[in-house]
Amino acid sequence: MRTYYKIRYAHGSGLRAFAHEPLYLILLRYILGCMLLALLWVILFGNRDTAWGTTNLNDAIQIIGAIMAIAALGLLWWSHHCLKEAFSTTIETSQIDKLVMTGPYRYIRHPMYLSYFILFPGLGLLIENWLFALLGILIIVTLTVIRIKFEERALNEKFPQEYSDYTMRVNGFIFFNKMKNK
């Protein structure tokens, strides 16, 4: 899904996506990604029972995992759909002329990141592998630790008053509007 939006809106090419991130975080994310893919390969095409992190969960827990994964993919699609041309894998705002505050962005500022934080544990429950969930979460943590700060700074520079007002009323990851100061 992410690749489709990268190609459709032709953003995120080159090394600009890494301009604000320390090299060690980028390398850590790639190492974790390779580990995640290797584990997924063993789970899908090898002997699933010998994969590290395999557990035996009951069907109800796996169904909860499936629901989490489907909900996360729905949120991810909705986020991309609402961003349209504003989507970019880089931290730049030159292609944006309007702050997106519709769809999931009406309720939370970082719905894409939240979707991944829901997706990986959901998939971990579904495929009965806690290591898969942990590796996925670690990948997203290495991405968001640095990136959110720079994304918010860039948006605040591009839309000073509008973004400031937006952050005062909309939380980063939780689906509840902030309490208004009285």
N, C-alpha and C positions, 0 to 999 in steps of 0.2 A: 504494500500500500504506500509506504513512504517513498519507495523508488518511483512509483507511478507519479506522485506529486512532484518529485524532484525533476523528472523528465518533462512533465507537462508544463511546469512553470519555469523551467531552465534556470533554476537557482541552485547554488551549492556546488558549483564546479570549482576545481582548483583547490588550493590549500587555504583559502580565506576562512573556511569553516574552523580551522584550527588556530587562527590568529590570536585568540584570547586564552587559549588553554595551554598549561604547562605540558611539555613533551612527556613527562613521566605519566601524566593522566591519560594521554592519548595512547601511549604504549601499553599501559595497564589495561585500558579498555580493549585494545586489540588482543592482548594475551587472554583476557577473560572471555572475549568473543570466540577465540579459537578453541578454548576449553569447552565453552558452551556448545559449539558446533560439533566437536569431537564426541561429547557426551550424548548429544542428540543423535548422532550417527549410530552410536552403540545401541541406544534405546530403540531406534527405528529399524536398524538393519542387522544388529548383532544379537547376542543373547541378553535380552532386557534384564534378566535376573542377576546378571553379573555386573551391571553398570553400577558405579559408585553412587551412593545416595538413594538407591531404590528402596522403597518402603512398600508395605502392603496396607492399603487403605480400603475402607469399605466403599461400596458403590455410592452411598449418599455423599461422602466427602469428594469423590471424583465428580459427581454431578455439580456440587458447589463449585469446584474448580472449573468445570466447563462453563457454568453460568458466569463466573468471574471473567474468564477469557473472552467469551462472547460479548459481555458488557464492555470490556476494555477495548476490544476491536471496534465496537460501535462508537464509543467515545473518541477513539483515534480517528475513525472515518469522519465523524461529525466535526471534529476540530479541524482537520485538513480541509473539509468541504467549506467551512465558514471562512477560513483564511484565504482561500483561492490564491490570487497573485501575491498576497502578503507572505505566503509560506516560503521559507528559506532555511537551508541548513547552516547558513552563515549568520553571524551577528551583524547585520547591516540593515539599515532602514531606507536606503535610497529608493527602493522599488515600492515603498509604502507611502500612500498619500492620505490614508485614513486609518485611524486606530480601530482594530476589530474588537467590538464589545458585544457581539451577538452570538447566538448559539451557546455553546458551553462557556465561552468567554464572558458571558453575562454573569455567570456564577462563580467561575474560578479563573485565575490568570494563567495557569499552566496545565490545561487539560491534557495535552499530549504527554507530558511527563507523568501525570497522574495515571493515564491509561497504561503506560508501561509498568508503573508500580503495582497496578492491579493485574496486568496480563501475566507477568512472570510467576507470581505465586499461584495464580489460577492454573496456568499450564503445569506448574510443578505438582499441584494436587491432581490434575487430570491424568498426567502420565506417571504419577506416583514416584516422583523423584525430587527430594528436597534440595539436592545439589544444583539441579537445573534452576529451581526458583532462586536460590542464593546467588548463583552466578549472574542470572539476569538482573537481579536487584543491584548487585555490585556494579554492573555495567552502567545502569541508569544513574546510580549514585555518582560514579566518576564523571558522568556527563553533566549532571545538574549541579554538583557542588560549586563549580566555577561558573558555568554558563549562565545560570539564572541571574546572577549579579550583573553580568555584562549585558544580557538581553534587556533587563529592566533599566539599566543606565542608558542604553541606546534609545529605548522607547521614551524615556523621560526627557532626553535631549531633543528628540524629534517632536514630541507632543508635551511640552512642559506642564501646562496647566491641566490638560485633559488626562494625561497619564497619572499625574499626582492625584487628581480627583478619583480616578478609577481605582488606584491602589488603596485609597482611603475607604472605599465601599466594597471592594471585592477581594476576597482572600486568595492566597496563592494556590493552595491544594485542597482546601476543604469546601464542600458545597453549601456553605452557609454564608449569607451576607454578613458583613461586619456590623456590629452594633453601632448605631450612630451616637456620637458624643453629644451630650445634652448640656 
